[in-house]
Amino acid sequence: LTDDEKTKMVKYVWEKVGGRKPIITGVGGNYTRATLEFARFAAPYSDGLMVTVPHYNKPQQRGIIRHFVTIASDPVIKSTPIIMYNIPSRTCINMIPESVVGVLNQCPNVVAIKEASGDLTQISNLISLVNTTTDRTVGDTFKVFSGDDAGVLDISKLGGSGVISVGSNVIPEIMVK
């Protein structure tokens, strides 16, 4: 989508269902400033933002942390709930658990992660690290969602909170069950 199409779509969805259904707007890109600009636009039309790890640039972990902190702490956005989105297959970089904790320790509005690394050991370590090294508790004040429909049961067994699902767009009743 072009930037114009994205802004029109965000406004349209807000006008149609804002206040009746929760709206989480996905924002991301390989350039923090452009991601921040779109996030600033989308925040007033959203109940939350889902922000991806910057893609294709392969930043170091400190760059990933800086990306999320820059966006989450922006004055326009800092009261908007943020879901981080770790999807290494699409971004070409994996956000490690220590980096997630680095963001959580600086950004109280980061409330969840959509974890699509497919690495259950990493996800287990993430949950343990959040529970033991932050003032957050996974399941209560921080949610870990599966980013892959097939992984929801395994992640739920580890303490995750469900799935941010693709399949639910087509088969919502089945996914809810």
Secondary structure in CASP SS format (residue, H / E / C, confidence):
PFRMAT SS
TARGET T0000
AUTHOR 0000-0000-0000
METHOD secondary structure of the structure
MODEL  1
L C 1.00
T C 1.00
D H 1.00
D H 1.00
E H 1.00
K H 1.00
T H 1.00
K H 1.00
M H 1.00
V H 1.00
K H 1.00
Y H 1.00
V H 1.00
W H 1.00
E H 1.00
K H 1.00
V H 1.00
G E 1.00
G C 1.00
R C 1.00
K E 1.00
P C 1.00
I C 1.00
I E 1.00
T E 1.00
G E 1.00
V E 1.00
G C 1.00
G C 1.00
N C 1.00
Y C 1.00
T H 1.00
R H 1.00
A H 1.00
T H 1.00
L H 1.00
E H 1.00
F H 1.00
A H 1.00
R H 1.00
F H 1.00
A H 1.00
A H 1.00
P H 1.00
Y H 1.00
S C 1.00
D C 1.00
G E 1.00
L E 1.00
M E 1.00
V E 1.00
T E 1.00
V C 1.00
P C 1.00
H C 1.00
Y C 1.00
N C 1.00
K C 1.00
P C 1.00
Q C 1.00
Q H 1.00
R H 1.00
G H 1.00
I H 1.00
I H 1.00
R H 1.00
H H 1.00
F H 1.00
V H 1.00
T H 1.00
I H 1.00
A H 1.00
S C 1.00
D C 1.00
P C 1.00
V C 1.00
I C 1.00
K C 1.00
S C 1.00
T C 1.00
P C 1.00
I E 1.00
I E 1.00
M E 1.00
Y E 1.00
N E 1.00
I C 1.00
P H 1.00
S H 1.00
R H 1.00
T H 1.00
C C 1.00
I C 1.00
N C 1.00
M C 1.00
I C 1.00
P H 1.00
E H 1.00
S H 1.00
V H 1.00
V H 1.00
G H 1.00
V H 1.00
L H 1.00
N C 1.00
Q C 1.00
C C 1.00
P C 1.00
N C 1.00
V E 1.00
V E 1.00
A E 1.00
I E 1.00
K E 1.00
E E 1.00
A C 1.00
S C 1.00
G C 1.00
D C 1.00
L H 1.00
T H 1.00
Q H 1.00
I H 1.00
S H 1.00
N H 1.00
L H 1.00
I H 1.00
S H 1.00
L H 1.00
V H 1.00
N H 1.00
T H 1.00
T H 1.00
T C 1.00
D C 1.00
R C 1.00
T C 1.00
V E 1.00
G C 1.00
D C 1.00
T C 1.00
F E 1.00
K E 1.00
V E 1.00
F E 1.00
S E 1.00
G C 1.00
D C 1.00
D H 1.00
A H 1.00
G H 1.00
V H 1.00
L H 1.00
D H 1.00
I H 1.00
S H 1.00
K H 1.00
L H 1.00
G C 1.00
G C 1.00
S C 1.00
G C 1.00
V E 1.00
I C 1.00
S C 1.00
V C 1.00
G H 1.00
S H 1.00
N H 1.00
V C 1.00
I C 1.00
P H 1.00
E H 1.00
I H 1.00
M H 1.00
V H 1.00
K C 1.00
END
